[in-house]
Structures are given as C-alpha cells and as structure tokens.
C-alpha cells in the first residue's frame, strides 16, 4: 500500500524529534546559567503552583533585585511545570537548598521539545503551500540542526524564542490550511489564540499580524482564491489583541514594569550603520555558523562590513520584488518572512544589544 501524505508527515515529524534530541543530547547535563537564576532558581512564583495567577502580573525577573520589563507569563508557566516535575523540596522562599538541588534535566528536555515543535509546524506550513516533499522534509531538519539555534535551545531561558516561534508557526499553519466549510472560523479562533500565546511568551511576537498578512496574501495567490471573511476577521482580531497588549505594556499601566537598563543613546545615523553591520554578520552566521557567542558586539565592524550589509539588504529586498513580479509566491513569502521578522531585532529601534544569535530564531524560518 503506497504511503500517504500523512504517513510522510508522521515520518518527518519523528525524524525532527530524533534529530533534535540527538544533536542537543549533550545539553541535558548542563547547569542553570545567567538569567536562569532570576527566571527559575530565585523566582518564588515559579516555584509555587498556587502563584500561577501572579505570573501574569509580574516582570519575568521580579525576584532578581531589579526590573527588565520582560512580560513572559507563558514562559514562566512552562518553568513552573518543569519545576513541579523536577523538585519536591522546599522552595526558595523557605530555603536556599533549591539553588543547588534542583536538576535542570527536565528543563532541558522541555526546551528541546519546543524547538522540535517549532520545526514541526514549519514543516506543516511548507506542506500547506504545496512545497515538494524534499523541501518540506529538508527545511525543518536543517532548521532543527542549525548551530545558530544553540543559544535558544541549550540555554534554558532562551526557550522564549522557541516557544514564541512554535506558537507563531502554529498560527500560520492554521491560517493557511485547507479547512472544511464549518471549520474555517475555528481555525481563525486558533490563529488568535496562537498569537496571544506567542505574545505571552516573547515580546517580539508583535510582528505576527504583519507576517500573517503576507502569509494570507501568498496563500491566496498560490491557491488562486479570493480573500475570505475569516481572513479579514483574523487580521482584525490580531490588530485588536496587539492594541490591547500595547496599551497595557506602555505608559503608567499595570504591565509596564520599567527597566533598570537603558539601550545605548545612539543617533539614527549610527543605528542605520549598525543595522547594516549586524545584517552582514547575521548572514555570515546563517551560512557559516562558526565561533558562536552568547554576547556579540560590532566593535570589529568596518566600512566594508557596512557596505556588505547594505548590499545584502538590497538583494533581499530585490528578491521580494522580483518574486512578487514573477508570481513566485512561496519565494515571496520566504523573503518577506525573513525581512519582516528581522526588522524588530535589526537595530533600527533601540535594543539592549547590537545583535544576538538567538534573535534569528524566527527569521531563519523564512530564510531557509
């Protein structure tokens, strides 16, 4: 009996999980590092299941002696579940034993799971766009294996990237799948739930409505169909969710926690130059992911680096335009996806660092 598309999908999914576990098996014994202390070891709310509602009211680093203005309650909830599965002793509120006795094993397994889940939904998106089997099999496997994801997967607090990506990719999958007549509105509701979950996992997910717009456009063109009411409704829903989120996270409002650190005070001209430089370095890391580092600077960037970055950015923009003109909508979506999701981390807007490897987690989904 010949294999069906579902059989292929199942096999690819199992391969993704197997590859993910294999390549990150060496992280299972790694200890808690850096922000893991404030996000897990010292986080009283994470360690007490009865404090679950508080996770939706607190800064991610509320117990670190400062504020970072990170609102990631679903990330914290995943840490709470991992903590409950890993430890039954006294919490940090009762004893400091937890800082030395808590095992990071389940935390690492969970992080690998989210990484594999993101790759799996990336595969399903490609299948929705009728990509050849070789493409929708190879791309998620490259994605799950790419060394540039090491920071997001091996570092427990880096799970924010894979969680937000998994929810965003899931939203795009449900937005572009062929649904039965009665299921379209259910799919639309799931898209909104996925966007909400992504926002509650990491702030940079705010770009999802723009990505959804591009995905709907490309999908409709690929299928030679008109825009449907559910698509407009889903876009309106994401706009409303984003507006409410933005309202609560700005000004003197409950979810704007303030920050003890401020981004460097640089002019727009300096930021444009640094944006070009970081873009050049990001492309280099995508093609040749060597000498990876947790923290990166642009201290060694030159005028040549800036020129390469500017030229590369123009090439990427040209790919979007040419693909659109030639009606190559899968290529158009991929290039637009890469650029749209790169924009929030480009450096054009003030950030707490000039670049970071884990920031490329979602953009890479389009790049591949």
Secondary structure, 3 states (H helix, E strand, C coil): CCCCHHHHHHHHHHHHHHHHHHHCHHHCCCCCCCCHHHHHHCCCCCCCHHHHHHHCCCCCCCCCCCCCCCCCHHHHHHHHHHHHHHCCCCCCCCCCCHHHHCCCHHHHHHHHHHHHHHHHHHHHHHHHCCCCHHHHHHHHHHHHHCHHHHHHHHCHHHHHHHHHHHHHHHHHHHHHCCCCHHHHHHHHHHHHHHHHHHHCCCHHHHHHHHHHHHHHHHHHHHHCCCCCHHHHHHHHHHHHHHHHHHHHCCCCCCCCCCCCCCCCCCCHHHHHHHHHHHHHHHHHHHHCCCCCCCCCCCCCCCHHHHHHHHHHHHHHHHHHHHHHHCCCHHHHHHHHHHHHHHHCCCCCCCCCCCCCHHHHCCHHHHHC
